[in-house]
Amino acid sequence: MAEAQLPAPALIWCPFPDEAAARAVAGALLDEGLAACANLVPGLTSLFVWNGTRDESREIGVLIKTNAALLDAAVARLGVLHPYEEPAITGWICDAASTGTRAWLGAIGPLSL
């Protein structure tokens, strides 16, 4: 498929309570063809307000690489699999990417597995 026909790259960011949960959910997204890569970023300290109370916790962040055609499905599936009551999931379509990255991420999908 020509680069112009490929869906744009997309990213999803989401914190997790621990590495085991992050690995399990990231693995499921990879296995289901909703993502091509997940970068686990340990050592986050999150400061937040939840249900009117200020708090903080140690978390692990996950940056998930997918494409625009799969973004909504990946975000929805992540929300189902995530252990938090209401996980903070943000996703966006990338404005720029290298040719190789566009081809790699544009080629993923449930039918490509």
WOKA-V495110 format. One record per residue. RES is the residue in one small letter. BURIAL is + if it has 24 or more other C-alpha atoms within 12 Angstrom, else -. Layout:
{{RES;BURIAL} {RES;BURIAL}}
This chain:
{{m;-} {a;-} {e;-} {a;-} {q;-} {l;+} {p;+} {a;+} {p;+} {a;+} {l;+} {i;+} {w;+} {c;+} {p;+} {f;+} {p;+} {d;+} {e;+} {a;-} {a;+} {a;+} {r;+} {a;-} {v;+} {a;+} {g;+} {a;+} {l;+} {l;+} {d;-} {e;-} {g;+} {l;+} {a;+} {a;+} {c;+} {a;+} {n;+} {l;+} {v;-} {p;-} {g;-} {l;-} {t;-} {s;-} {l;-} {f;-} {v;-} {w;-} {n;-} {g;-} {t;-} {r;-} {d;-} {e;-} {s;-} {r;-} {e;+} {i;+} {g;+} {v;+} {l;+} {i;+} {k;+} {t;+} {n;+} {a;+} {a;+} {l;+} {l;+} {d;-} {a;+} {a;+} {v;+} {a;-} {r;+} {l;+} {g;+} {v;-} {l;+} {h;+} {p;-} {y;-} {e;-} {e;-} {p;-} {a;+} {i;+} {t;-} {g;+} {w;+} {i;+} {c;-} {d;-} {a;-} {a;-} {s;-} {t;-} {g;-} {t;+} {r;+} {a;-} {w;+} {l;+} {g;+} {a;+} {i;+} {g;+} {p;-} {l;-} {s;-} {l;-}}
